[in-house]
């Protein structure tokens, strides 16, 4: 569980990145954290994981203050960073040396995911491609069974088949007792697996809705012309016409276009329900 109340953070000689930031998220969700470059996503992930300390406010992860670096906290959180490095050892040696740090580590799950990703435990990590090393990190993260998994740009470096496999493995590997926080610019890679969308803009959380609520409130379509369109909320030109967001009606739910939704939010279009507005 993530609880943030009235948090303030700034880097030295810079204006405050976060001022009076509040956010709460229960376990049992796969959350997509979206935002433009410079919005503060990476900084927020580092605060949550205990790599940075806020100047003011309260930050609690599963009852622990992250920057205290309590061993019980560290044993129940795992972060896959966008940038990473490994010692010159094999996959098997890395698992043997590192897995004991995580009490809930599942060796069977690890082996199964390695097989699905076609990774050989005898291979030296530093002789693998960037995409293969990323797949290993994802596999290791899922095998830890930590209550909080943080994935920063997890699909960067993965080819198209690997991205599809990543989605399949992630959904089948996490439980209702876990919280998965995915920060990414590649929204198409995660739109079928997340159940909540959080948008960070200019140091503030400007949108926080479940996918279910979004699908019930709005419809996403591509049309040849805007003529005769009612209840139009937002539109963008595309090849062959327009991508549009409409208020929901009796026609039923449509597939959510997260990229279009994100652009609408960044353009300050009101897309919040009264019951779930941030």
VENWO-V453176 format. One record per pair of residues at least 24 apart in sequence whose C-alpha atoms are under 10 Angstrom apart, sorted by the first residue. I is the first residue (numbers start at 0). J is the second residue. D is the distance in whole Angstrom. If there is no record, write none. Layout:
# VENWO-V453176
i->I j->J d->D
i->I j->J d->D
This chain:
# VENWO-V453176
i->0 j->24 d->6
i->0 j->25 d->5
i->0 j->26 d->5
i->0 j->27 d->9
i->0 j->59 d->8
i->0 j->60 d->6
i->0 j->61 d->5
i->0 j->62 d->8
i->0 j->63 d->10
i->0 j->146 d->8
i->0 j->147 d->8
i->0 j->176 d->10
i->0 j->177 d->9
i->0 j->178 d->7
i->1 j->25 d->7
i->1 j->26 d->8
i->1 j->47 d->8
i->1 j->58 d->8
i->1 j->59 d->6
i->1 j->60 d->5
i->1 j->61 d->7
i->1 j->62 d->9
i->1 j->63 d->10
i->1 j->147 d->9
i->1 j->178 d->9
i->2 j->47 d->9
i->2 j->57 d->8
i->2 j->58 d->6
i->2 j->59 d->5
i->2 j->60 d->6
i->2 j->61 d->8
i->2 j->62 d->9
i->2 j->63 d->10
i->3 j->47 d->9
i->3 j->56 d->8
i->3 j->57 d->6
i->3 j->58 d->5
i->3 j->59 d->6
i->3 j->60 d->9
i->4 j->55 d->9
i->4 j->56 d->6
i->4 j->57 d->5
i->4 j->58 d->7
i->4 j->59 d->9
i->5 j->55 d->7
i->5 j->56 d->5
i->5 j->57 d->7
i->5 j->58 d->9
i->6 j->53 d->7
i->6 j->54 d->8
i->6 j->55 d->6
i->6 j->56 d->4
i->6 j->57 d->6
i->6 j->58 d->7
i->7 j->52 d->10
i->7 j->53 d->6
i->7 j->54 d->6
i->7 j->55 d->5
i->7 j->56 d->6
i->7 j->57 d->9
i->7 j->202 d->10
i->8 j->42 d->9
i->8 j->43 d->9
i->8 j->46 d->9
i->8 j->51 d->9
i->8 j->52 d->8
i->8 j->53 d->5
i->8 j->54 d->5
i->8 j->55 d->7
i->8 j->56 d->9
i->8 j->202 d->10
i->9 j->42 d->10
i->9 j->52 d->10
i->9 j->53 d->8
i->9 j->54 d->7
i->9 j->55 d->10
i->10 j->42 d->10
i->10 j->51 d->10
i->10 j->53 d->10
i->10 j->54 d->10
i->15 j->54 d->10
i->15 j->202 d->8
i->16 j->42 d->9
i->16 j->43 d->10
i->16 j->201 d->8
i->16 j->202 d->5
i->16 j->203 d->9
i->17 j->42 d->9
i->17 j->43 d->9
i->17 j->53 d->9
i->17 j->54 d->10
i->17 j->55 d->10
i->17 j->201 d->8
i->17 j->202 d->5
i->17 j->203 d->7
i->17 j->204 d->10
i->18 j->54 d->10
i->18 j->55 d->9
i->18 j->56 d->9
i->18 j->202 d->7
i->18 j->203 d->8
i->19 j->55 d->8
i->19 j->56 d->7
i->19 j->202 d->10
i->19 j->203 d->9
i->20 j->56 d->8
i->20 j->57 d->10
i->20 j->202 d->8
i->20 j->203 d->6
i->20 j->204 d->8
i->21 j->56 d->9
i->21 j->57 d->9
i->21 j->58 d->9
i->21 j->203 d->9
i->21 j->204 d->8
i->21 j->277 d->9
i->22 j->58 d->9
i->22 j->197 d->10
i->22 j->203 d->10
i->22 j->204 d->8
i->22 j->207 d->9
i->22 j->277 d->9
i->23 j->58 d->10
i->23 j->59 d->10
i->23 j->60 d->10
i->23 j->207 d->10
i->24 j->60 d->10
i->24 j->178 d->8
i->24 j->180 d->10
i->24 j->195 d->10
i->24 j->207 d->10
i->25 j->61 d->9
i->25 j->176 d->9
i->25 j->177 d->9
i->25 j->178 d->7
i->26 j->61 d->9
i->26 j->146 d->8
i->26 j->147 d->8
i->26 j->174 d->9
i->26 j->175 d->7
i->26 j->176 d->6
i->26 j->177 d->5
i->26 j->178 d->4
i->26 j->179 d->8
i->27 j->146 d->9
i->27 j->147 d->10
i->27 j->173 d->9
i->27 j->174 d->7
i->27 j->175 d->4
i->27 j->176 d->5
i->27 j->177 d->5
i->27 j->178 d->5
i->27 j->179 d->8
i->27 j->194 d->10
i->28 j->173 d->9
i->28 j->174 d->9
i->28 j->175 d->7
i->28 j->176 d->9
i->28 j->177 d->7
i->28 j->178 d->5
i->28 j->179 d->6
i->28 j->180 d->8
i->28 j->192 d->10
i->28 j->193 d->8
i->28 j->194 d->6
i->28 j->195 d->7
i->28 j->209 d->9
i->29 j->148 d->9
i->29 j->169 d->10
i->29 j->170 d->9
i->29 j->173 d->9
i->29 j->175 d->10
i->29 j->177 d->9
i->29 j->178 d->6
i->29 j->179 d->5
i->29 j->180 d->6
i->29 j->181 d->7
i->29 j->189 d->10
i->29 j->192 d->7
i->29 j->193 d->5
i->29 j->194 d->6
i->29 j->195 d->7
i->29 j->196 d->9
i->30 j->149 d->10
i->30 j->178 d->8
i->30 j->179 d->6
i->30 j->180 d->5
i->30 j->181 d->6
i->30 j->182 d->8
i->30 j->189 d->10
i->30 j->192 d->9
i->30 j->193 d->6
i->30 j->194 d->6
i->30 j->195 d->5
i->30 j->196 d->6
i->30 j->197 d->7
i->30 j->207 d->10
i->30 j->208 d->10
i->30 j->209 d->9
i->30 j->210 d->10
i->31 j->150 d->10
i->31 j->179 d->9
i->31 j->180 d->6
i->31 j->181 d->5
i->31 j->182 d->6
i->31 j->183 d->7
i->31 j->184 d->10
i->31 j->186 d->8
i->31 j->189 d->8
i->31 j->190 d->8
i->31 j->192 d->9
i->31 j->193 d->6
i->31 j->194 d->8
i->31 j->195 d->6
i->31 j->196 d->5
i->31 j->197 d->6
i->31 j->198 d->8
i->31 j->207 d->10
i->32 j->150 d->10
i->32 j->151 d->9
i->32 j->180 d->7
i->32 j->181 d->6
i->32 j->182 d->5
i->32 j->183 d->7
i->32 j->184 d->9
i->32 j->186 d->10
i->32 j->193 d->10
i->32 j->195 d->9
i->32 j->196 d->6
i->32 j->197 d->5
i->32 j->198 d->6
i->32 j->199 d->7
i->32 j->204 d->10
i->32 j->206 d->10
i->32 j->207 d->9
i->33 j->181 d->8
i->33 j->182 d->6
i->33 j->183 d->6
i->33 j->184 d->7
i->33 j->185 d->9
i->33 j->186 d->8
i->33 j->196 d->7
i->33 j->197 d->6
i->33 j->198 d->5
i->33 j->199 d->6
i->33 j->200 d->9
i->33 j->204 d->10
i->33 j->206 d->10
i->33 j->257 d->10
i->33 j->258 d->10
i->33 j->261 d->8
i->34 j->182 d->8
i->34 j->183 d->8
i->34 j->184 d->7
i->34 j->197 d->9
i->34 j->198 d->6
i->34 j->199 d->5
i->34 j->200 d->6
i->34 j->201 d->9
i->34 j->202 d->10
i->34 j->204 d->9
i->34 j->205 d->10
i->34 j->261 d->8
i->34 j->262 d->10
i->34 j->264 d->10
i->34 j->265 d->9
i->35 j->183 d->10
i->35 j->184 d->8
i->35 j->198 d->9
i->35 j->199 d->8
i->35 j->200 d->7
i->35 j->201 d->9
i->35 j->261 d->10
i->35 j->262 d->10
i->35 j->265 d->9
i->36 j->184 d->9
i->36 j->200 d->9
i->36 j->201 d->10
i->37 j->199 d->10
i->37 j->200 d->9
i->37 j->201 d->8
i->37 j->202 d->9
i->38 j->198 d->9
i->38 j->199 d->6
i->38 j->200 d->5
i->38 j->201 d->5
i->38 j->202 d->6
i->38 j->203 d->8
i->38 j->204 d->10
i->39 j->199 d->7
i->39 j->200 d->8
i->39 j->201 d->7
i->39 j->202 d->6
i->39 j->203 d->9
i->40 j->151 d->9
i->40 j->182 d->7
i->40 j->183 d->9
i->40 j->198 d->9
i->40 j->199 d->7
i->40 j->200 d->9
i->40 j->202 d->9
i->41 j->80 d->9
i->41 j->81 d->9
i->41 j->151 d->8
i->41 j->152 d->10
i->41 j->182 d->8
i->41 j->183 d->10
i->42 j->202 d->10
i->43 j->199 d->10
i->43 j->202 d->9
i->44 j->78 d->9
i->44 j->80 d->9
i->44 j->149 d->7
i->44 j->150 d->9
i->44 j->151 d->8
i->44 j->180 d->9
i->44 j->181 d->10
i->44 j->182 d->8
i->45 j->78 d->9
i->45 j->80 d->10
i->45 j->149 d->10
i->47 j->76 d->10
i->47 j->78 d->10
i->47 j->147 d->10
i->47 j->149 d->9
i->48 j->72 d->9
i->48 j->73 d->8
i->48 j->76 d->7
i->48 j->77 d->8
i->48 j->78 d->7
i->48 j->147 d->9
i->48 j->148 d->10
i->48 j->149 d->8
i->49 j->73 d->9
i->60 j->146 d->10
i->60 j->147 d->8
i->61 j->146 d->8
i->61 j->147 d->9
i->70 j->100 d->9
i->71 j->100 d->10
i->71 j->101 d->9
i->71 j->102 d->10
i->72 j->145 d->10
i->72 j->146 d->10
i->72 j->147 d->10
i->73 j->100 d->9
i->73 j->101 d->8
i->73 j->145 d->9
i->74 j->99 d->9
i->74 j->100 d->6
i->74 j->101 d->5
i->74 j->102 d->7
i->74 j->103 d->9
i->74 j->104 d->10
i->74 j->143 d->9
i->74 j->144 d->10
i->74 j->145 d->7
i->74 j->146 d->9
i->75 j->100 d->9
i->75 j->101 d->7
i->75 j->102 d->8
i->75 j->103 d->8
i->75 j->143 d->8
i->75 j->144 d->8
i->75 j->145 d->4
i->75 j->146 d->6
i->75 j->147 d->7
i->75 j->148 d->9
i->75 j->177 d->10
i->76 j->101 d->9
i->76 j->140 d->9
i->76 j->143 d->9
i->76 j->144 d->9
i->76 j->145 d->5
i->76 j->146 d->6
i->76 j->147 d->5
i->76 j->148 d->6
i->76 j->149 d->8
i->76 j->177 d->10
i->76 j->178 d->10
i->77 j->101 d->9
i->77 j->139 d->9
i->77 j->140 d->6
i->77 j->141 d->9
i->77 j->143 d->8
i->77 j->144 d->9
i->77 j->145 d->6
i->77 j->146 d->9
i->77 j->147 d->7
i->77 j->148 d->5
i->77 j->149 d->6
i->77 j->150 d->9
i->77 j->179 d->10
i->78 j->136 d->9
i->78 j->137 d->9
i->78 j->140 d->7
i->78 j->145 d->10
i->78 j->147 d->8
i->78 j->148 d->6
i->78 j->149 d->4
i->78 j->150 d->6
i->78 j->151 d->8
i->78 j->179 d->10
i->78 j->180 d->9
i->78 j->181 d->10
i->79 j->133 d->9
i->79 j->136 d->7
i->79 j->137 d->7
i->79 j->139 d->9
i->79 j->140 d->7
i->79 j->148 d->8
i->79 j->149 d->6
i->79 j->150 d->5
i->79 j->151 d->6
i->79 j->152 d->8
i->79 j->153 d->7
i->79 j->181 d->10
i->80 j->133 d->9
i->80 j->136 d->9
i->80 j->149 d->8
i->80 j->150 d->7
i->80 j->151 d->5
i->80 j->152 d->8
i->80 j->153 d->8
i->80 j->182 d->10
i->81 j->133 d->9
i->81 j->150 d->8
i->81 j->151 d->5
i->81 j->152 d->6
i->81 j->153 d->7
i->81 j->154 d->9
i->81 j->155 d->8
i->81 j->156 d->10
i->81 j->182 d->10
i->81 j->183 d->10
i->82 j->133 d->10
i->82 j->151 d->9
i->82 j->152 d->9
i->83 j->129 d->10
i->83 j->132 d->9
i->83 j->133 d->9
i->83 j->136 d->9
i->84 j->124 d->9
i->84 j->125 d->8
i->84 j->129 d->10
i->84 j->132 d->9
i->85 j->123 d->10
i->85 j->124 d->7
i->85 j->125 d->7
i->85 j->132 d->9
i->86 j->123 d->9
i->86 j->124 d->8
i->86 j->125 d->7
i->87 j->123 d->6
i->87 j->124 d->6
i->87 j->125 d->6
i->87 j->126 d->8
i->88 j->121 d->9
i->88 j->122 d->8
i->88 j->123 d->5
i->88 j->124 d->6
i->88 j->125 d->7
i->88 j->126 d->9
i->89 j->119 d->9
i->89 j->120 d->7
i->89 j->121 d->6
i->89 j->122 d->5
i->89 j->123 d->4
i->89 j->124 d->6
i->89 j->125 d->8
i->89 j->126 d->9
i->90 j->118 d->9
i->90 j->119 d->8
i->90 j->120 d->5
i->90 j->121 d->6
i->90 j->122 d->6
i->90 j->123 d->6
i->90 j->124 d->6
i->90 j->125 d->10
i->90 j->132 d->10
i->90 j->135 d->8
i->90 j->139 d->10
i->91 j->119 d->9
i->91 j->120 d->5
i->91 j->121 d->6
i->91 j->122 d->8
i->91 j->123 d->9
i->91 j->124 d->10
i->92 j->120 d->8
i->92 j->121 d->8
i->92 j->122 d->10
i->92 j->123 d->9
i->92 j->124 d->10
i->93 j->120 d->9
i->93 j->123 d->10
i->93 j->124 d->9
i->93 j->139 d->10
i->94 j->120 d->9
i->94 j->139 d->8
i->97 j->139 d->10
i->98 j->139 d->8
i->98 j->140 d->10
i->98 j->142 d->9
i->98 j->143 d->7
i->99 j->143 d->9
i->100 j->143 d->9
i->101 j->142 d->9
i->101 j->143 d->6
i->101 j->144 d->8
i->101 j->145 d->8
i->102 j->143 d->8
i->102 j->144 d->9
i->102 j->145 d->9
i->103 j->142 d->8
i->103 j->143 d->6
i->103 j->144 d->6
i->103 j->145 d->7
i->103 j->146 d->10
i->104 j->139 d->9
i->104 j->140 d->9
i->104 j->141 d->9
i->104 j->142 d->6
i->104 j->143 d->4
i->104 j->144 d->6
i->104 j->145 d->8
i->105 j->139 d->9
i->105 j->141 d->9
i->105 j->142 d->5
i->105 j->143 d->6
i->105 j->144 d->7
i->106 j->139 d->9
i->106 j->142 d->7
i->106 j->143 d->9
i->107 j->142 d->8
i->108 j->138 d->9
i->108 j->139 d->9
i->108 j->141 d->8
i->108 j->142 d->6
i->108 j->143 d->9
i->108 j->144 d->10
i->108 j->172 d->8
i->109 j->135 d->9
i->109 j->137 d->10
i->109 j->138 d->6
i->109 j->139 d->6
i->109 j->140 d->9
i->109 j->141 d->8
i->109 j->142 d->5
i->109 j->143 d->9
i->110 j->138 d->9
i->110 j->139 d->10
i->110 j->142 d->9
i->111 j->138 d->9
i->111 j->142 d->10
i->111 j->168 d->10
i->112 j->137 d->9
i->112 j->138 d->6
i->112 j->139 d->9
i->112 j->141 d->9
i->112 j->142 d->8
i->112 j->164 d->10
i->112 j->165 d->10
i->112 j->168 d->7
i->112 j->169 d->10
i->112 j->172 d->9
i->113 j->137 d->10
i->113 j->138 d->7
i->113 j->139 d->9
i->115 j->161 d->10
i->115 j->164 d->8
i->115 j->165 d->10
i->115 j->168 d->8
i->116 j->161 d->8
i->116 j->164 d->8
i->116 j->165 d->9
i->116 j->168 d->9
i->128 j->156 d->9
i->129 j->155 d->9
i->129 j->156 d->6
i->129 j->157 d->8
i->130 j->154 d->9
i->130 j->155 d->8
i->130 j->156 d->5
i->130 j->157 d->5
i->130 j->158 d->8
i->130 j->161 d->9
i->131 j->156 d->9
i->131 j->157 d->8
i->131 j->158 d->10
i->131 j->161 d->9
i->132 j->156 d->9
i->132 j->157 d->10
i->133 j->157 d->8
i->134 j->161 d->8
i->134 j->162 d->10
i->134 j->164 d->10
i->134 j->165 d->8
i->137 j->165 d->8
i->137 j->168 d->10
i->137 j->169 d->9
i->138 j->165 d->9
i->138 j->168 d->9
i->138 j->169 d->9
i->138 j->172 d->10
i->141 j->168 d->9
i->141 j->169 d->7
i->141 j->172 d->7
i->141 j->173 d->7
i->141 j->179 d->10
i->142 j->172 d->8
i->142 j->173 d->9
i->144 j->172 d->9
i->144 j->173 d->7
i->144 j->174 d->8
i->144 j->176 d->9
i->144 j->177 d->8
i->145 j->173 d->9
i->145 j->176 d->9
i->145 j->177 d->7
i->145 j->178 d->9
i->145 j->179 d->10
i->146 j->173 d->9
i->146 j->174 d->9
i->146 j->175 d->9
i->146 j->176 d->7
i->146 j->177 d->4
i->146 j->178 d->6
i->146 j->179 d->8
i->147 j->176 d->9
i->147 j->177 d->6
i->147 j->178 d->5
i->147 j->179 d->6
i->147 j->180 d->8
i->148 j->173 d->9
i->148 j->177 d->8
i->148 j->178 d->6
i->148 j->179 d->5
i->148 j->180 d->6
i->148 j->181 d->8
i->149 j->178 d->9
i->149 j->179 d->6
i->149 j->180 d->5
i->149 j->181 d->6
i->149 j->182 d->8
i->150 j->179 d->8
i->150 j->180 d->6
i->150 j->181 d->5
i->150 j->182 d->6
i->150 j->183 d->8
i->151 j->180 d->8
i->151 j->181 d->6
i->151 j->182 d->5
i->151 j->183 d->6
i->151 j->184 d->10
i->152 j->181 d->7
i->152 j->182 d->6
i->152 j->183 d->5
i->152 j->184 d->7
i->152 j->185 d->8
i->152 j->186 d->10
i->152 j->188 d->10
i->153 j->181 d->8
i->153 j->182 d->8
i->153 j->183 d->7
i->153 j->185 d->9
i->153 j->188 d->9
i->153 j->189 d->10
i->154 j->183 d->8
i->154 j->184 d->10
i->154 j->185 d->8
i->154 j->186 d->10
i->154 j->188 d->7
i->154 j->189 d->9
i->155 j->183 d->9
i->155 j->184 d->9
i->155 j->185 d->8
i->155 j->188 d->10
i->159 j->188 d->9
i->162 j->188 d->7
i->162 j->189 d->9
i->163 j->188 d->8
i->163 j->189 d->10
i->165 j->189 d->9
i->166 j->190 d->10
i->166 j->191 d->8
i->166 j->192 d->7
i->166 j->193 d->10
i->167 j->191 d->10
i->167 j->192 d->9
i->184 j->258 d->9
i->185 j->258 d->9
i->186 j->256 d->9
i->186 j->257 d->7
i->186 j->258 d->6
i->186 j->261 d->9
i->187 j->256 d->9
i->187 j->257 d->7
i->187 j->258 d->7
i->189 j->257 d->9
i->190 j->254 d->10
i->190 j->255 d->8
i->190 j->256 d->8
i->190 j->257 d->7
i->190 j->258 d->9
i->191 j->254 d->9
i->191 j->255 d->9
i->191 j->257 d->10
i->196 j->257 d->9
i->196 j->260 d->10
i->196 j->261 d->9
i->197 j->261 d->10
i->197 j->277 d->10
i->198 j->261 d->8
i->198 j->264 d->8
i->198 j->265 d->9
i->199 j->264 d->10
i->199 j->265 d->9
i->200 j->264 d->9
i->200 j->265 d->7
i->201 j->265 d->10
i->204 j->277 d->8
i->205 j->264 d->8
i->205 j->265 d->9
i->205 j->267 d->9
i->205 j->270 d->10
i->205 j->271 d->9
i->205 j->276 d->9
i->205 j->277 d->7
i->206 j->261 d->9
i->206 j->264 d->8
i->206 j->265 d->10
i->206 j->269 d->10
i->206 j->270 d->8
i->206 j->271 d->7
i->206 j->275 d->9
i->206 j->276 d->7
i->206 j->277 d->6
i->207 j->271 d->8
i->207 j->275 d->7
i->207 j->276 d->7
i->207 j->277 d->6
i->208 j->270 d->9
i->208 j->271 d->8
i->208 j->272 d->8
i->208 j->275 d->7
i->208 j->276 d->8
i->208 j->277 d->9
i->209 j->275 d->9
i->210 j->255 d->8
i->210 j->257 d->10
i->211 j->252 d->10
i->211 j->255 d->10
i->212 j->271 d->10
i->212 j->272 d->8
i->212 j->274 d->10
i->212 j->275 d->9
i->213 j->247 d->9
i->213 j->252 d->9
i->213 j->253 d->10
i->213 j->255 d->8
i->213 j->260 d->9
i->213 j->270 d->9
i->213 j->271 d->9
i->213 j->272 d->9
i->214 j->247 d->8
i->214 j->251 d->9
i->214 j->252 d->6
i->214 j->253 d->7
i->214 j->254 d->7
i->214 j->255 d->7
i->214 j->256 d->10
i->215 j->246 d->9
i->215 j->247 d->7
i->215 j->248 d->9
i->215 j->251 d->8
i->215 j->252 d->6
i->215 j->253 d->9
i->216 j->245 d->9
i->216 j->246 d->6
i->216 j->247 d->5
i->216 j->248 d->8
i->216 j->252 d->9
i->216 j->270 d->9
i->216 j->271 d->9
i->216 j->272 d->8
i->217 j->244 d->6
i->217 j->245 d->6
i->217 j->246 d->5
i->217 j->247 d->5
i->217 j->248 d->8
i->217 j->251 d->10
i->217 j->252 d->8
i->217 j->253 d->8
i->217 j->254 d->10
i->217 j->255 d->8
i->217 j->260 d->10
i->217 j->270 d->9
i->218 j->243 d->8
i->218 j->244 d->6
i->218 j->245 d->5
i->218 j->246 d->6
i->218 j->247 d->5
i->218 j->248 d->8
i->218 j->250 d->9
i->218 j->251 d->8
i->218 j->252 d->6
i->218 j->253 d->6
i->218 j->254 d->8
i->218 j->255 d->7
i->218 j->256 d->9
i->219 j->243 d->6
i->219 j->244 d->5
i->219 j->245 d->7
i->219 j->246 d->9
i->219 j->247 d->9
i->219 j->252 d->9
i->219 j->253 d->6
i->219 j->254 d->7
i->219 j->255 d->6
i->219 j->256 d->6
i->219 j->257 d->9
i->219 j->259 d->8
i->219 j->260 d->9
i->220 j->244 d->7
i->220 j->245 d->8
i->220 j->253 d->8
i->220 j->254 d->8
i->220 j->255 d->9
i->220 j->256 d->8
i->232 j->263 d->9
i->232 j->268 d->8
i->232 j->269 d->8
i->232 j->270 d->9
i->233 j->259 d->9
i->233 j->260 d->9
i->233 j->262 d->9
i->233 j->263 d->6
i->233 j->264 d->10
i->233 j->266 d->9
i->233 j->268 d->7
i->233 j->269 d->10
i->233 j->270 d->10
i->234 j->259 d->8
i->234 j->260 d->10
i->234 j->262 d->10
i->234 j->263 d->8
i->235 j->259 d->8
i->235 j->262 d->9
i->235 j->263 d->9
i->244 j->270 d->10
i->246 j->270 d->10
